[in-house]
């Protein structure tokens, strides 16, 4: 069982690691070099690196750490690549 005070140890190869994050109420499974389309993130310009702290799960093929409700001290770093507008439905 995972104890938040002890933290988590990630595998030696970060390419095999994935996380489930929450952005504006929606959950996304992400891994290294994934691209995610989400609702507009205010206060961030194109090219800005952001730190997402709402990490719900971190795992590999051999290890899973489920947060209650979040995995303490887990972070996902992302870069804002572009902003776009779509048709209103």
C-alpha positions in Angstrom: 0.0 0.0 0.0 1.3 3.5 -0.9 1.9 5.8 2.0 1.9 9.5 1.0 4.6 10.4 3.5 7.0 8.0 1.8 6.5 9.4 -1.7 6.8 7.4 -4.9 9.7 6.0 -6.8 9.4 6.1 -10.5 11.0 3.5 -12.8 14.4 4.0 -14.4 12.8 4.4 -17.9 10.4 7.4 -17.8 9.1 6.5 -21.3 7.1 3.7 -19.7 5.4 6.0 -17.1 1.9 7.3 -17.6 -0.4 9.6 -15.5 -4.0 10.4 -15.3 -4.5 14.2 -14.8 -7.5 16.4 -14.4 -7.8 19.7 -16.4 -10.9 21.8 -15.9 -12.9 18.8 -14.6 -11.9 16.4 -17.4 -9.5 13.5 -17.0 -6.7 12.7 -19.5 -4.3 9.8 -19.6 -0.9 11.1 -20.6 2.6 9.8 -21.1 5.8 11.4 -22.4 5.4 13.4 -25.6 1.6 13.1 -25.7 -0.5 16.0 -27.0 -3.7 16.9 -25.2 -6.4 19.3 -26.4 -8.2 20.9 -23.5 -10.4 23.9 -22.8 -8.8 27.3 -22.8 -6.2 27.7 -20.1 -6.3 31.3 -19.1 -3.1 33.1 -18.1 -0.8 30.9 -20.3 0.7 32.0 -23.5 2.0 29.8 -26.3 5.4 28.4 -25.5 4.8 28.6 -21.7 5.7 25.5 -19.7 3.1 24.7 -17.1 3.0 22.4 -14.1 -0.1 20.4 -13.6 -0.6 19.4 -10.0 -4.0 17.6 -10.2 -2.5 14.1 -10.8 -4.9 11.4 -10.0 -2.9 8.3 -10.9 0.7 7.4 -11.8 1.6 4.1 -13.2 3.7 1.8 -15.4 3.1 -1.8 -16.6 4.2 -3.1 -13.2 3.3 -0.3 -10.8 0.2 1.8 -10.1 -0.2 4.6 -7.5 -3.7 5.8 -7.1 -4.3 9.1 -5.4 -6.8 9.8 -2.7 -7.9 12.0 -4.4 -4.5 13.1 -5.8 -1.1 11.6 -5.8 0.9 13.8 -3.4 4.0 15.4 -4.8 3.4 14.1 -8.3 3.6 16.7 -11.1 3.1 16.7 -14.9 5.0 19.3 -16.9 3.5 20.4 -20.2 4.2 23.1 -22.8 1.4 25.2 -24.4 1.9 24.6 -28.1 -1.0 26.6 -29.6 -4.4 28.1 -28.9 -7.3 27.7 -31.3 -11.0 28.3 -31.6 -13.6 25.8 -32.9 -17.1 26.2 -34.1 -19.8 26.6 -31.4 -22.1 23.7 -31.4 
